Amino acid sequence: QVQLRESGGGLVRAGESLRLSCAVSGRIDEYNAMAWYRQTPGKQRELVAAIAGSGYDYYADSVKGRFIISRDNAENTMYLQMNSLKPEDTAVYLCNADYYEVAYWGQGTQVTVSS
């Protein structure tokens, strides 16, 4: 059974950093593309960053230069390093993974950035 478990969210001040983790069941190298999305009330779910099994990565313009996505095969975990956080980064962050062409989602972790 595929499971994705996020952690690392919290309350921080503007300018500070957080690192989110997404632990996957099984071997992470069996997953194809993986991504972080974020959701705020009343808005569409937004793609924040994505990383392919090859290591190719993508970032939304709003986070480019501040966030870094990575995958650790030894830990079977995907990370999102978030630096220079802004109040507009406040959201529930969700992990998404493509496992044999089926998309799976984690439960999400809340990130709140105060000004």
N, CA and C atoms as a LAMMPS dump frame, in Angstrom:
ITEM: TIMESTEP
0
ITEM: NUMBER OF ATOMS
345
ITEM: BOX BOUNDS ff ff ff
-5.0000000000000000e+02 5.0000000000000000e+02
-5.0000000000000000e+02 5.0000000000000000e+02
-5.0000000000000000e+02 5.0000000000000000e+02
ITEM: ATOMS id mol type element x y z
1 1 1 N 0.85 -1.186 0
2 1 2 C 0 0 0
3 1 3 C 0.888 1.239 0
4 2 1 N 0.604 2.151 -0.93
5 2 2 C 1.402 3.363 -1.033
6 2 3 C 0.966 4.357 0.032
7 3 1 N 1.932 4.857 0.776
8 3 2 C 1.647 5.882 1.785
9 3 3 C 2.676 6.985 1.68
10 4 1 N 2.199 8.206 1.787
11 4 2 C 3.058 9.385 1.808
12 4 3 C 2.789 10.111 3.116
13 5 1 N 3.842 10.45 3.837
14 5 2 C 3.654 11.076 5.143
15 5 3 C 4.489 12.342 5.227
16 6 1 N 3.815 13.501 5.275
17 6 2 C 4.519 14.769 5.376
18 6 3 C 4.804 15.129 6.837
19 7 1 N 5.855 15.9 7.014
20 7 2 C 6.185 16.459 8.318
21 7 3 C 7.036 17.698 8.122
22 8 1 N 7.193 18.461 9.198
23 8 2 C 8.085 19.608 9.142
24 8 3 C 7.416 20.96 9.095
25 9 1 N 6.094 20.971 8.995
26 9 2 C 5.403 22.256 8.97
27 9 3 C 5.456 22.926 10.326
28 10 1 N 5.006 24.178 10.359
29 10 2 C 4.99 24.901 11.622
30 10 3 C 4.732 26.369 11.42
31 11 1 N 4.926 27.123 12.502
32 11 2 C 4.735 28.572 12.497
33 11 3 C 6.097 29.244 12.564
34 12 1 N 6.384 30.073 11.582
35 12 2 C 7.656 30.791 11.547
36 12 3 C 7.404 32.257 11.203
37 13 1 N 8.427 33.074 11.363
38 13 2 C 8.337 34.478 10.994
39 13 3 C 8.858 34.672 9.573
40 14 1 N 8.43 35.734 8.959
41 14 2 C 8.899 36.057 7.618
42 14 3 C 10.427 36.129 7.605
43 15 1 N 11.017 35.535 6.577
44 15 2 C 12.465 35.519 6.446
45 15 3 C 13.124 34.266 6.985
46 16 1 N 12.384 33.506 7.787
47 16 2 C 12.942 32.281 8.353
48 16 3 C 12.797 31.111 7.367
49 17 1 N 13.292 29.95 7.803
50 17 2 C 13.306 28.764 6.937
51 17 3 C 12.593 27.589 7.602
52 18 1 N 12.127 26.687 6.763
53 18 2 C 11.574 25.402 7.206
54 18 3 C 11.975 24.343 6.2
55 19 1 N 12.074 23.111 6.656
56 19 2 C 12.288 21.995 5.731
57 19 3 C 11.152 20.998 5.91
58 20 1 N 10.43 20.756 4.824
59 20 2 C 9.361 19.768 4.827
60 20 3 C 9.911 18.427 4.356
61 21 1 N 9.355 17.363 4.909
62 21 2 C 9.743 16.015 4.512
63 21 3 C 8.508 15.246 4.061
64 22 1 N 8.706 14.374 3.1
65 22 2 C 7.646 13.468 2.643
66 22 3 C 8.245 12.066 2.614
67 23 1 N 7.932 11.279 3.607
68 23 2 C 8.424 9.912 3.677
69 23 3 C 7.492 9.005 2.888
70 24 1 N 8.068 8.162 2.043
71 24 2 C 7.252 7.287 1.203
72 24 3 C 7.373 5.856 1.679
73 25 1 N 6.328 5.07 1.402
74 25 2 C 6.396 3.647 1.705
75 25 3 C 7.175 2.974 0.58
76 26 1 N 7.945 1.973 0.921
77 26 2 C 8.728 1.283 -0.092
78 26 3 C 9.947 2.079 -0.514
79 27 1 N 10.419 1.805 -1.725
80 27 2 C 11.631 2.452 -2.241
81 27 3 C 11.281 3.661 -3.087
82 28 1 N 11.893 4.778 -2.767
83 28 2 C 11.566 6.015 -3.47
84 28 3 C 11.999 5.959 -4.927
85 29 1 N 12.985 5.111 -5.253
86 29 2 C 13.416 5.051 -6.657
87 29 3 C 12.404 4.325 -7.534
88 30 1 N 11.357 3.77 -6.93
89 30 2 C 10.268 3.172 -7.704
90 30 3 C 9.195 4.208 -8.054
91 31 1 N 9.319 5.387 -7.482
92 31 2 C 8.376 6.449 -7.771
93 31 3 C 8.905 7.26 -8.949
94 32 1 N 8.021 7.706 -9.8
95 32 2 C 8.418 8.52 -10.938
96 32 3 C 8.485 9.983 -10.478
97 33 1 N 7.661 10.817 -11.042
98 33 2 C 7.695 12.219 -10.64
99 33 3 C 7.101 12.384 -9.24
100 34 1 N 7.682 13.297 -8.474
101 34 2 C 7.162 13.643 -7.156
102 34 3 C 7.081 15.157 -7.075
103 35 1 N 6.172 15.631 -6.245
104 35 2 C 5.962 17.076 -6.224
105 35 3 C 5.419 17.529 -4.875
106 36 1 N 5.56 18.823 -4.645
107 36 2 C 4.924 19.509 -3.516
108 36 3 C 3.883 20.465 -4.088
109 37 1 N 2.706 20.411 -3.534
110 37 2 C 1.641 21.352 -3.841
111 37 3 C 1.295 22.1 -2.559
112 38 1 N 0.585 23.215 -2.716
113 38 2 C 0.071 23.906 -1.543
114 38 3 C -1.365 24.359 -1.79
115 39 1 N -2.099 24.434 -0.707
116 39 2 C -3.524 24.745 -0.781
117 39 3 C -3.876 25.76 0.292
118 40 1 N -4.581 26.814 -0.118
119 40 2 C -5.134 27.77 0.84
120 40 3 C -6.639 27.838 0.616
121 41 1 N -7.398 28.186 1.652
122 41 2 C -8.864 28.209 1.523
123 41 3 C -9.312 29.13 0.389
124 42 1 N -10.199 28.626 -0.44
125 42 2 C -10.759 29.438 -1.505
126 42 3 C -9.902 29.545 -2.745
127 43 1 N -8.747 28.891 -2.747
128 43 2 C -7.864 28.953 -3.91
129 43 3 C -7.626 27.559 -4.463
130 44 1 N -7.253 27.519 -5.733
131 44 2 C -6.915 26.243 -6.354
132 44 3 C -5.606 25.716 -5.783
133 45 1 N -5.504 24.408 -5.747
134 45 2 C -4.25 23.788 -5.33
135 45 3 C -3.155 24.2 -6.308
136 46 1 N -2.026 24.621 -5.761
137 46 2 C -0.946 25.171 -6.573
138 46 3 C 0.28 24.265 -6.551
139 47 1 N 0.839 23.99 -7.732
140 47 2 C 2.086 23.24 -7.815
141 47 3 C 3.23 24.157 -7.392
142 48 1 N 3.975 23.734 -6.392
143 48 2 C 5.088 24.523 -5.873
144 48 3 C 6.404 24.1 -6.516
145 49 1 N 6.674 22.799 -6.491
146 49 2 C 7.926 22.283 -7.042
147 49 3 C 7.735 20.814 -7.367
148 50 1 N 8.509 20.332 -8.331
149 50 2 C 8.422 18.931 -8.735
150 50 3 C 9.811 18.42 -9.058
151 51 1 N 9.979 17.116 -8.915
152 51 2 C 11.266 16.499 -9.234
153 51 3 C 11.018 15.143 -9.85
154 52 1 N 11.714 14.877 -10.951
155 52 2 C 11.581 13.595 -11.632
156 52 3 C 12.583 12.605 -11.062
157 53 1 N 12.383 11.342 -11.434
158 53 2 C 13.329 10.331 -10.998
159 53 3 C 14.731 10.604 -11.51
160 54 1 N 14.814 11.289 -12.652
161 54 2 C 16.11 11.643 -13.242
162 54 3 C 16.805 12.768 -12.487
163 55 1 N 16.035 13.445 -11.629
164 55 2 C 16.592 14.579 -10.908
165 55 3 C 16.188 15.921 -11.481
166 56 1 N 15.587 15.907 -12.665
167 56 2 C 15.116 17.165 -13.264
168 56 3 C 14.101 17.79 -12.323
169 57 1 N 14.221 19.101 -12.102
170 57 2 C 13.299 19.749 -11.182
171 57 3 C 12.625 20.963 -11.808
172 58 1 N 11.539 21.348 -11.198
173 58 2 C 10.714 22.473 -11.662
174 58 3 C 10.258 23.258 -10.439
175 59 1 N 10.199 24.582 -10.607
176 59 2 C 9.729 25.438 -9.519
177 59 3 C 8.723 26.454 -10.055
178 60 1 N 7.709 26.721 -9.256
179 60 2 C 6.804 27.814 -9.58
180 60 3 C 7.576 29.129 -9.472
181 61 1 N 7.209 30.097 -10.276
182 61 2 C 7.909 31.384 -10.267
183 61 3 C 7.907 32.017 -8.873
184 62 1 N 6.835 31.799 -8.13
185 62 2 C 6.696 32.433 -6.823
186 62 3 C 7.695 31.926 -5.792
187 63 1 N 8.303 30.77 -6.035
188 63 2 C 9.239 30.198 -5.056
189 63 3 C 10.636 30.019 -5.613
190 64 1 N 10.812 30.3 -6.895
191 64 2 C 12.106 30.087 -7.541
192 64 3 C 13.177 30.92 -6.85
193 65 1 N 14.297 30.279 -6.528
194 65 2 C 15.378 30.972 -5.85
195 65 3 C 15.28 30.93 -4.338
196 66 1 N 14.127 30.503 -3.809
197 66 2 C 13.948 30.428 -2.354
198 66 3 C 13.753 28.987 -1.87
199 67 1 N 13.103 28.158 -2.665
200 67 2 C 12.804 26.77 -2.28
201 67 3 C 13.698 25.813 -3.065
202 68 1 N 14.011 24.686 -2.431
203 68 2 C 14.793 23.638 -3.093
204 68 3 C 14.132 22.294 -2.826
205 69 1 N 13.845 21.573 -3.905
206 69 2 C 13.248 20.242 -3.781
207 69 3 C 14.337 19.203 -3.992
208 70 1 N 14.261 18.098 -3.242
209 70 2 C 15.261 17.045 -3.389
210 70 3 C 14.658 15.708 -2.978
211 71 1 N 15.336 14.65 -3.393
212 71 2 C 14.934 13.289 -3.036
213 71 3 C 16.145 12.579 -2.48
214 72 1 N 15.961 11.814 -1.413
215 72 2 C 17.048 11.052 -0.809
216 72 3 C 16.689 9.57 -0.905
217 73 1 N 17.387 8.852 -1.778
218 73 2 C 17.072 7.432 -1.967
219 73 3 C 17.353 6.621 -0.706
220 74 1 N 18.389 6.978 0.02
221 74 2 C 18.747 6.211 1.218
222 74 3 C 17.687 6.351 2.31
223 75 1 N 17.07 7.537 2.378
224 75 2 C 16.06 7.797 3.409
225 75 3 C 14.637 7.561 2.895
226 76 1 N 14.507 7.291 1.581
227 76 2 C 13.168 7.137 0.966
228 76 3 C 12.278 8.325 1.307
229 77 1 N 12.858 9.498 1.145
230 77 2 C 12.174 10.73 1.546
231 77 3 C 12.425 11.831 0.525
232 78 1 N 11.383 12.628 0.29
233 78 2 C 11.511 13.829 -0.523
234 78 3 C 11.484 15.023 0.418
235 79 1 N 12.24 16.052 0.077
236 79 2 C 12.315 17.234 0.936
237 79 3 C 11.942 18.488 0.156
238 80 1 N 11.51 19.484 0.902
239 80 2 C 11.345 20.825 0.357
240 80 3 C 11.976 21.79 1.353
241 81 1 N 13.142 22.311 0.993
242 81 2 C 13.808 23.315 1.812
243 81 3 C 13.228 24.675 1.431
244 82 1 N 12.632 25.345 2.391
245 82 2 C 11.972 26.622 2.126
246 82 3 C 12.721 27.723 2.878
247 83 1 N 13.323 28.627 2.138
248 83 2 C 14.092 29.731 2.709
249 83 3 C 13.391 31.059 2.423
250 84 1 N 13.77 32.065 3.186
251 84 2 C 13.214 33.421 2.998
252 84 3 C 11.695 33.375 2.891
253 85 1 N 11.078 32.708 3.833
254 85 2 C 9.633 32.526 3.774
255 85 3 C 8.894 33.85 3.88
256 86 1 N 7.771 33.916 3.189
257 86 2 C 6.926 35.111 3.152
258 86 3 C 5.536 34.757 3.667
259 87 1 N 4.793 35.735 4.161
260 87 2 C 3.419 35.442 4.623
261 87 3 C 2.567 34.771 3.542
262 88 1 N 2.797 35.114 2.278
263 88 2 C 2.012 34.513 1.201
264 88 3 C 2.367 33.052 0.944
265 89 1 N 3.39 32.539 1.618
266 89 2 C 3.698 31.105 1.532
267 89 3 C 2.834 30.291 2.496
268 90 1 N 2.067 30.957 3.331
269 90 2 C 1.189 30.265 4.273
270 90 3 C 0.195 29.388 3.529
271 91 1 N 0.157 28.092 3.873
272 91 2 C -0.713 27.134 3.195
273 91 3 C -0.549 25.767 3.835
274 92 1 N -1.414 24.852 3.428
275 92 2 C -1.186 23.437 3.699
276 92 3 C -0.358 22.899 2.533
277 93 1 N 0.747 22.29 2.846
278 93 2 C 1.64 21.74 1.819
279 93 3 C 1.412 20.229 1.724
280 94 1 N 1.202 19.779 0.5
281 94 2 C 0.888 18.369 0.263
282 94 3 C 1.931 17.733 -0.637
283 95 1 N 2.256 16.52 -0.304
284 95 2 C 3.178 15.712 -1.091
285 95 3 C 2.378 14.916 -2.122
286 96 1 N 2.895 14.865 -3.326
287 96 2 C 2.258 14.114 -4.415
288 96 3 C 3.296 13.225 -5.072
289 97 1 N 2.898 11.998 -5.424
290 97 2 C 3.845 11.096 -6.054
291 97 3 C 3.154 10.23 -7.096
292 98 1 N 3.875 9.997 -8.166
293 98 2 C 3.412 9.133 -9.253
294 98 3 C 4.067 7.769 -9.039
295 99 1 N 3.229 6.774 -8.732
296 99 2 C 3.735 5.417 -8.503
297 99 3 C 3.092 4.531 -9.538
298 100 1 N 3.881 4.106 -10.502
299 100 2 C 3.397 3.283 -11.602
300 100 3 C 2.138 3.901 -12.23
301 101 1 N 2.254 5.206 -12.514
302 101 2 C 1.258 5.991 -13.243
303 101 3 C -0.032 6.201 -12.467
304 102 1 N 0.004 6.024 -11.178
305 102 2 C -1.127 6.367 -10.319
306 102 3 C -0.654 7.455 -9.357
307 103 1 N -1.451 8.51 -9.232
308 103 2 C -1.079 9.627 -8.364
309 103 3 C -1.559 9.39 -6.941
310 104 1 N -0.666 9.629 -6.002
311 104 2 C -0.993 9.495 -4.584
312 104 3 C -0.712 10.821 -3.88
313 105 1 N -1.45 11.044 -2.797
314 105 2 C -1.32 12.281 -2.024
315 105 3 C -1.125 11.988 -0.545
316 106 1 N -0.356 12.846 0.099
317 106 2 C -0.262 12.794 1.539
318 106 3 C -1.386 13.599 2.163
319 107 1 N -1.401 13.651 3.505
320 107 2 C -2.454 14.354 4.23
321 107 3 C -2.191 15.854 4.316
322 108 1 N -0.956 16.246 4.168
323 108 2 C -0.619 17.664 4.216
324 108 3 C -0.026 18.082 5.55
325 109 1 N 0.744 19.159 5.504
326 109 2 C 1.323 19.742 6.707
327 109 3 C 1.166 21.261 6.613
328 110 1 N 0.749 21.876 7.703
329 110 2 C 0.456 23.311 7.712
330 110 3 C 1.725 24.123 7.882
331 111 1 N 1.886 25.105 7.028
332 111 2 C 2.969 26.084 7.152
333 111 3 C 2.316 27.453 7.323
334 112 1 N 2.68 28.141 8.384
335 112 2 C 2.156 29.473 8.646
336 112 3 C 3.32 30.432 8.826
337 113 1 N 3.323 31.5 8.044
338 113 2 C 4.397 32.494 8.098
339 113 3 C 3.803 33.814 8.564
340 114 1 N 4.274 34.294 9.693
341 114 2 C 3.778 35.568 10.222
342 114 3 C 4.657 36.716 9.742
343 115 1 N 4.045 37.876 9.614
344 115 2 C 4.79 39.042 9.117
345 115 3 C 5.474 39.792 10.243
